Amino acid sequence: MKEVQKDLRSEQMEHLIESISAYIEQYHGGSAELISFEENVVKIKLGGACSGCPLSTATLNGWVQGTIHQFFPEVSVEAAD
């Protein structure tokens, strides 16, 4: 049962990151990619116009993390290399 919950949780996180990425793509020309989701840590890589942007850290730690915390308050968000 625990494995099924983990799979559902991972699937939900994937869909959430896809939605976030679609928004970033449409309005900012950037993207967000789910690199890993293990335990309570999700690693996200920003790309497109976000790559090298001086505001990308604020985007990740503010907007992306804030959105994820609405659905997964226990998850910490980290930048992936």
N, C-alpha and C positions, 0 to 999 in steps of 0.2 A: 504493500500500500504506500509506503514512504517513497519508493522509487517512482510510482505513478504520479505522486504529488510533485516530486522533483522535476519530472518531465513536463508536467503541466506548467509549473512555475517557469521553467526555462523557455517553454513555448510562449508564454505570456510576455516574458521579458523580450524575446525576439520580436514579437509583434509591436511592443511598445517602442523599441529602438527603431524599427522600420517606420513607425508613425513620426517619431521625432526627426528622423533623417529626411522624410518626405517634406516636413515643414521647413527644415533648414535648407533643403535643396530649393524649394519653391521660393522662399523669401530672401535667402541669403547666398544662394549658389554654393553652399557647402554640403557636407554630409556627415552622418554619424554611423559608425560601423561597430557592431557588437563583436568584440574580440574573444572575450570569455566571460562566463558567469558561473562561478564556483562558490559554494557556501553562500556567504552574504556579501560577496565582492563582485562587482561588474566592471569590466575593463572596456572602455570605449575609445575608439580612434576617430578623431575628427579629420575630415578630408575636404577636398574641393577648395572653395574659397576660404574655408576655415584653416587650412594648412598654412602655417606661417603667419596667420593673422594675429596681431598683438592682443586681440580680444578673445582668442580661442579659449584661454584658461577661464575667463569669466563666463563664456558660453557653457563650457563643460561644468564648472563648479556652481554656476548659478542656474541657468535655464535647464540644461539637461538633467543635472542632479535633482533640481527641484521637481521636475516632472516625474522622474523615477520615484522620488520619495512620496509622491501622492499615492502611488500604487504599491510600492515596496519600501515602507519607512525604515525597515531594518537593514537595507542594503547600502553599502558604501560604494561610491563611484570613483574610479581611478582612470587616469589617462593611460592609454596603451602606447607603447613605443612604435 
